[in-house]
Amino acid sequence: MAVLQFFPPSSPVVSSKLHAVVLFNICDCYVRRPDQADRVIGTLLGSVSDGVIEIKNSYAVPHNESADQVALDVDYHRNMYLSHLKVNPKEVLVGWFSTGFGVSGGSALIHEFYVKELKEAQSSIPPIHLTVDTGFKNGEASIKGYVSSNLSLGDRPLAAQFQEIPLDLRMIEAERVGFDILKTTVVDKLPNDLEGMEASMERLHSLLDEIYKYVGDVVEGRVAPDNDIGRFLADTLASVPRMSPAAFDKVFNDKIQDNLALVYLSSLVKTQLGIAEKLNTAAQIL
């Protein structure tokens, strides 16, 4: 009797974290793709810690694709990877990406290539396959991460089964500001420092209102308490420095004065350079 066997990945990858710059780079590569290409394929770089793959960088790899085969430019991929390692040795090969909705027919062939690449690099983790739906098939950009498991009949391998893993989109504050701007369909201009501060303060105020409402509901018994949220709020409040309103105003005003002094000095230097350039031009004419 033939036995159908399922082999899980050799290393337990629990989840993955995706930096916003990777998502923007994939979308940019899709916009710049050749006219005859239906999708974009590329390499993912990052790090691995405690079963969590953190995807920090990426680059597209030229390829030709037909109904039954996929041809990758292997030399281009390896040269780009070596160049990235020279710049940042900590960002290693962690997988590959493709645009489109979900896993396609040729994904198993490409995934097998990256499995071999990781084995040659003596890495014990399975590669992650990231898919980005740039066509908005369901009305939104679906972003998913997969790892592959082997399915075999006796000693004969049959296919690779892709299993979805949790994917967390990570953004620092500067990336979040840019992401919020790009989400809007029409932007007249980029916000200046004051407008950006005003938007950040309004967002902070709305978050404080949500926290105040949540704490009030817990105290009144309308919402069941959550210990994790309570500990997170306690740690957040403990990280805020304790100072009187007068001391806070002094620190804030001193910071504002420093910034204004820098703006004044930069304007003064700009004016002096302009005067020097005009004097030099006049001297050459005379």
N, C-alpha and C positions, 0 to 999 in steps of 0.2 A: 504494500500500500504506500502510495506516495504521500509524503507529509509536507504540508505547506508551512514554511517556517518564516517567522518575522524577526529580523535582527534590528534592535534599536541602535541609535547612534552610539559610537564608542565613547563619547564624552557627553555627560549630561548638560546640555545647554538649556537653561531654564527660561531665559528671556533675553531681550535685546533692547538697547537704547540707541536711538537715532538722533544725530545732531541735525539741526535745521539746515546747516550749510550743505549737507549731503543732499537733502531734498531739493534745495534750490539748484544745485549743480546738475542733478538728474533732469530736472525740468528744463534747464538751459540747454543741456545736450539734446533733449528731445526736440526743442524748437529749432536747433541748428542741424538736425539730422539730414542726410541726403534725401532727395525727393522720392527715390524708389524704396526707401526703408520704411517699414511699418512700425518698427519699434527700435529702441536703443538698448544695448547691452554693455555692461561695464563691470569693473572690479571695485570691491568695497575694501577699505582699509580701516583699521581700528585696533582695539585691544580687547583682551578677554580676562575677566576676573570673577572667580566664584560662580562659574556657570552663566555669567552675563556677558554678552557680546556688545561692546560699545562701538558703534559705527561712527567714525569721525571724518572720513574723507572718501573720495571716489574719483574715478575717471572712466570715460567711455572707451570701449574697445571696438575697432572696426570689425564688421562681420558681414557675411553673406548668408542669407537664409532662404531655403526653399521648402517645399512641402515635406520632404523626407530627410533633410540634412541641414546642418548648421556649420559654417566654416568661420572660425575665429582667427584673427590675426595674432597668433601666439607670440611672434617676435615683438610686435608692438606692445602687447601686454607685459611681457617680461622686461623690456627696456624701460617702460614707464614705471614698473614696480621697483626696479633697481634705482632709478632716479629718485623716487619717493623715499626709499630707504636711506639714501645719502643725505637727504634733507631732514628727515625725521625717522630715525631708526625704531622708535617706539610704536609707530603706526605700521602694523603688519597686515598681511593678507587674512581677511576674515570671511570672504564670500564674494557674491556677485549680485548685480541687480539687473532688472529688465523692466521696461515700461509695458503697460497692458494690464488687463484685468485677470488676476490670478495666475496660476501655473499653466503654461501652454505645452503643446506636444513636444517641442524640441528642448524643453527645459532640462529634461533628464540627461541629455547628451552634454549640455554645457555644464551642468552640475557635476557630472562625472569628471570633466576636465579639471574643475576647481578642487575636487576631492584629491586628484592626483597631484596637483600643485601644492596643496597643503601637506600631503605626505612627503613630497620631496623637500619641503621646508621643515620637516620633522615636527610638524604641529599635530597635537593630539585632538584638536577640536574639529567637529564637522563644519563645513562651510555653511553660511546662512544665505538663503536666497530671498532677496528683497524685491517686491513687486510694487510698482507705483502706477496707478490707473490715471494716466494723463488724458484719457478720453472722457473722463467723468461719466462712466457707463450708467451708474446708479444715481446720477445727480450730484456726486461728490467724489473727491479724490481718495480712492481706497488705497491705503498703504498697509501692506502685510509682510510678515517675515515667516520663512519656512526653513525647516531642517529636513534632511532626507533620511529615510530608513530603508534598508534592503529587504526585499521580499523574494524568497526563493522557494523552489519546489525540489525538495531533496537537496542534492548538491548543485543543482542548476539554478543560477540567478534568473529571476523573472523580470523584475522591474524595481524601480525606486519609488517609494511612497513618500510624498511630501506632507509633513505635519506642521500646522501653523503654531507659532509660539507667540507669547505676548510681546508687543512692540510699544516702546515708550518714546515719544518725541521729546527730546531734551532741547531747551533753549535758554541761553543766558539773557540777561535783561536787554542788552543791545540788539540781539537777534530777535527778541520778542517785539521790540518797537518796530523794527523793519518788517517783521511778519504781519503785524497789525496793519501797517500801511499798505502792504501788498495785497492783503485780503480785500480791501475796498476796491470797488470797480473804477472809481474816478478819484484822482488826487490832484488838486490844483497845484500844490507845491509841498515840498518837504517841510515839516515843522521846524521852527528855530528852537533855540534852547529854552526860551520862556514858554513857548507853546508846548514843547515836550514835557517840561516840568509840570505845567498845568494839567496835561492829560494824565501824567503819572499820579499826581495828587488826587485827581478825580477818581481814578481807578482804585487808589489806596483807600479813599473815603468810602467807596461802594463796598470794598472788601471788609472794612471795619464794620459797616452797617450789617453785612451778612453775618459776621462773627457775633456781633451784639445780639442780633435776632436769635441766632442759634443758642447762645448761652442763656438768653431769657427763656426760650422754649424748654431747655433742659431743666432750668431752675423751677419753672412752673409745672413741669411734668408732662408737657405736651409732646416731647421728643425723648426717646430713650438715650441715655448718655453713652458715649463712645470713649473708652479709655484711651485709645490711640490718638483721637482728636484732642482730648484733654491734655495728654502729655505734650503733643505738638504745640498747642497754644501756650502751655506753661513754659516750654523751652523758648518759644518766640518772645514771650514777655520778659523772660530772664535775660535774653540777649540785648534788650533795649537798655541803654545806660540811664541810670537814675540821676536826674538833675532837675533843678527848679526851673520854672518858666523863665525867670530872669536870666539864669545861666544859659538856657537854651537860646534865648533871644540874642545874647552876647556872642555865643559861638556862631550862630547863623549870620548875624550882621558882620562879624569879622570875616567870615568866609565870603560874603557878598562883596565886602570892601576889597578883599584880595583879588577876586575875579574882576572887579571894575578897574583895579589898578593894572592888571594884566591887559585888559582891553585898551586902556588908555595908552600904555607903553607900546603896544603893538600898533595902534593908530599913529602914534608919534613917529615910530620907526618908518612906517609906510609913507608918512608925509615927508620925512627927511629924504628918503630914497627918491621920491618923486621930484623934490626940489633939486637934488643932486643931479638927477637925470636931465632935467630941463636946463640947468646951468651948463652941464657938459655939452648938450646939444647946441646951446647958444654960443659957447666958446668955439666949437668946431665951425659954426657958420661965420663967425667973425674972423 
